Amino acid sequence: MSPNKLWLCIAAMASVPLLAGASTAVETTIPESVAPITIDRCVVTLQKTAAEETFLDDVDFTNVSQRAATEVRFRFEIVDAIGRTAGNLTDDKVGEFAPGVPVSHSTAAPTGSSPPQAVNSIPASSKIVCMVQMVRFDDGSVWNEGDGPVGIGSMITPPPQPSETPRWQWPFDPPTPP
């Protein structure tokens, strides 16, 4: 084998681990929401392995409700270049998320998370929309995507009722107690 061919073989073999472990960031957006959890930052990467692509997410969030949350399910909607939904992925974060405390992977990571998910190839022109799908609170209550803001309920006030009519009496009779 010539030295040039040997050099090309060594260079090709050295680049295989780089190609196999390469990761690509995917553009993300965070829509406004009435969810009890706000998404502060959402980073999604696709990591190429020898056999498939793996979906990895890094979500920083804050519990803006008045109750502690124990589980948060994030939904990642894959949107193609013309705005059609091409699929959805979810990731559950489990832990104790106190009201008003920001949660990030660099400071206080959740105690549990979904394992990385294998995905079919996502086109490079796709975007990921990061949303909160479900929140479970420590009192057992659950907020689901599509529900209104937490703690906002409509109060029903009965309409005014007519006042009680006094019993009829003859004029000039002494009043009788009701």
C-alpha angles and dihedrals in degrees: 000000000000121000091246093054090045090052091050091050092050092047091048093049092047092053095052095080090047092054093043094052098037117129129201125204116228122212111253136193131195115210122208112267144178091222119134087238121063120206109227098179134002123190121176124188133181112216116202116218128179093270108024149350119271123211113224125180134190112194126179113196145166129218104231096177127095094246133067115256123219101185133024123187116201121200121210112200114200109217121190126221094275096047102262120138108248097181147313135247128188136204126193122212114197125192143082109305110185120205114271096009116121114228120207135159091243096055115021112001119197117260093236137027138168116268118253111284126227112230138184113252112292113214115250091238093059125108129207120225110206115211140162109247103175140002124194116199130210091250090060097254119132132211116203130195107271094035116116125251115307114259095018108120130156114248115216114215115191115237117256114280124218114262118253113272114231117239115264118259136181113259115263093021115128110261116259120216116249 
